[in-house]
Amino acid sequence: MFDPRRPGADYLLRWPRTLFAQEAGALLRPGRLAGRAEVELLLEEAFVSDQPQRDLAAADAIANGLAGTFAGLANSSLANPRHQLLENLADAASRLPEQGSPRPYHATRYAPPEPAEEPPRRRLAPAKRAWVNLVRDLQVRGYFDKAAPRACVEDRGAMTSSQGMLLDMEVQDRIGAVRLWTCGPKLWDESDFYSLIEIFHDLIARPRSRRDHPGCRWHYSDYAIEPGQTLYRWAVNQLLTRHHIDLQLADDGDDIGRLVHTPADGRHDLVHAVVGGPGDDADKVRHAVTLFRSRGTSVEDKRSACITLADVLETRRSLLKAELLSRDEEALFQIANGFAIRHQRADQRPDYDDAYLDWLYWLYLATIELTNRLLTKAPTS
């Protein structure tokens, strides 16, 4: 049985730890005793090894023994080892090993460098194949059955469409492309591929329940959209990183589920902190972040984002003046006002490199994060 003090490789998560804890919590809601099928489905999906499922079988054997010995306790949480197993796993989620991108083997580590200017179609080919395999795996496990219900053997004689055709129709409704999904990755250009990644994010939903139906195998139900999208973003972002594609599906903000340019360093955490910040101007900040990190962002978009952030800081100028040295606060606004960014006056300097906008954006974003913390700081007595 599971030992929370020593969670080893048999309890390697194929999911993010936070998602497993969230879905386990959904089955452990007060007043609800999770059924065996629901717990089994969660353990089967979330863990690489089948050891947690074997623990579940052992817990059920204990429960059956208790039911035979103490009549009336079979459905009690006090006599439900299954409930206790799930609770122990959820409590230990932060300590469970998490499966990430596989460590490269020798042949990969010492492979010759790829050409710097590899054609996009050839460069994207392995990423497209990997993404299709990911989607098909999720498809088999019912993650697209809510958006595109699969036919049942009992539907004989009725007009039914295959799931592939239904997914094609969903894609066509969104971007007008005909049979894009079923035509296969060899015919997708870069725009097709990235659009499909975003569309399937919007179609996915995790089924929390299933029942075995002869001839169909599984029928899924009790769909939860947010956990499905969380898992999809996590898996796709790992895939994009593994194939050296400088894009990620946004986890937050107005562009959640859309491909954005995301720095590989700690600035990602800065964005996450800022978009969920306090204040009446939080919508402005989210809009600026969306403008700046969009996959198709332009210089003008970046300039607009910087202007918006500068405007937010202007409303917090008194706070900055109180908390910073007065010259620091003054210098912060001279940076934007001295260049042709905010007011476009004749005395401003227009001759700056576009990289300056990147620097200014991160400077302002970090300053807004600072003011967010100052705004939420508990008053001292």
Residue pairs with C-beta under 8 A, 6 or more apart in sequence:
1 55
1 58
1 59
1 85
2 11
2 52
2 55
2 85
2 88
2 89
2 92
4 88
4 91
4 92
4 95
7 92
7 95
7 96
7 97
8 97
9 49
9 97
10 49
10 51
10 52
11 47
11 49
11 51
11 52
11 89
11 96
11 97
12 47
12 48
12 49
12 96
12 97
12 98
12 99
13 20
13 46
13 47
13 48
13 93
13 96
13 97
13 98
13 99
14 45
14 46
14 47
14 48
14 99
15 45
15 46
15 98
15 231
15 234
16 98
16 230
16 231
16 234
17 93
17 94
17 96
17 98
18 93
19 46
19 227
19 230
19 231
19 234
20 42
20 46
20 89
20 90
20 93
20 96
21 90
21 93
21 94
22 227
22 230
23 42
23 46
23 206
23 208
23 224
23 227
24 42
24 86
24 87
24 89
24 90
24 93
25 90
26 208
26 224
26 227
27 34
27 38
27 39
27 42
27 86
27 208
28 34
28 83
28 86
28 87
28 90
33 75
33 77
33 80
33 83
34 82
34 83
34 86
36 56
36 60
36 82
37 209
37 210
37 211
38 208
38 209
39 56
39 82
39 85
39 86
40 53
40 56
41 207
41 208
41 209
41 210
42 86
42 208
43 52
43 53
43 56
44 50
44 53
45 141
46 52
47 53
48 99
52 89
55 85
56 82
56 85
58 81
59 81
59 82
59 84
59 85
60 81
60 82
62 81
63 74
63 79
63 80
63 81
63 82
66 73
66 74
66 79
66 81
67 73
67 74
67 79
70 79
73 79
77 83
89 96
100 238
101 238
101 241
101 242
114 123
120 190
121 189
121 190
124 190
124 193
124 243
124 245
125 185
126 243
127 193
127 239
127 240
127 243
127 245
128 185
128 188
128 193
129 185
130 239
130 242
130 243
131 185
131 193
131 196
131 197
131 236
131 239
132 184
132 185
134 235
134 236
134 239
135 144
135 200
138 144
138 204
138 232
139 163
141 207
141 220
142 207
142 210
142 218
142 220
143 204
143 205
143 206
143 207
143 228
143 232
144 163
144 167
144 200
144 203
144 204
144 205
145 163
145 207
145 220
145 223
146 205
146 207
146 223
146 225
147 166
147 167
147 170
147 203
147 204
147 205
148 163
148 166
148 167
148 170
148 203
149 163
149 166
150 163
150 216
151 160
151 161
151 162
151 163
152 213
152 216
152 219
153 213
153 214
153 215
153 216
161 169
164 181
164 182
165 182
167 181
167 182
167 203
168 178
168 179
168 180
168 181
168 182
170 199
170 203
171 177
171 180
171 181
171 196
171 199
172 178
172 179
172 180
174 195
174 199
174 202
175 195
175 199
177 192
177 195
180 188
180 192
180 196
181 196
185 193
188 196
194 247
194 259
194 295
197 236
197 249
197 259
198 249
198 257
198 258
198 259
200 232
201 229
201 232
201 233
201 236
201 249
201 257
202 229
202 257
204 225
204 228
204 229
204 232
205 223
205 224
205 225
205 228
205 229
206 223
206 224
206 225
206 227
206 228
206 231
207 220
207 221
207 222
207 223
207 224
208 221
208 222
208 223
208 224
209 220
209 221
209 222
210 218
210 219
210 220
210 221
211 218
211 219
211 221
212 218
213 219
229 257
232 249
233 249
233 251
233 257
236 249
237 248
237 249
240 247
240 248
241 248
246 261
247 259
247 260
247 261
247 262
247 295
248 259
248 260
248 262
249 257
249 258
249 259
249 260
250 256
250 257
250 258
250 259
250 260
250 262
250 293
251 272
252 271
252 272
252 275
252 276
253 271
253 275
253 286
253 289
253 290
254 286
254 287
254 289
254 290
255 289
255 290
255 293
255 294
258 294
258 295
259 295
260 293
260 294
260 295
261 293
261 294
261 295
261 297
262 268
262 271
262 293
267 362
270 362
270 365
270 366
270 369
271 289
271 293
271 365
273 369
273 372
274 285
274 289
274 365
274 368
274 369
274 372
275 282
275 285
275 286
275 289
276 282
277 285
277 368
277 369
277 372
278 372
278 375
278 376
279 372
279 375
281 312
281 315
284 308
284 311
284 312
285 308
285 309
285 312
285 368
287 308
288 304
288 305
288 306
288 308
288 309
288 312
289 305
289 365
291 297
291 301
291 302
291 304
291 305
291 308
292 301
292 302
292 305
292 306
292 361
294 301
299 354
299 357
302 354
302 357
302 358
302 361
303 341
303 357
305 361
306 336
306 341
306 357
306 360
306 361
306 364
307 336
307 341
307 342
309 361
309 364
309 365
309 368
310 333
310 336
310 341
310 342
310 364
312 364
312 368
313 320
313 332
313 333
313 364
313 367
313 368
313 371
314 333
316 368
316 371
316 375
317 329
317 333
319 371
319 374
319 375
320 328
320 329
320 332
320 367
320 371
321 329
323 374
324 332
332 367
335 360
335 363
336 342
336 360
337 343
337 348
338 348
338 349
339 348
339 349
339 350
339 352
339 356
340 348
340 349
340 350
340 352
341 348
341 357
341 360
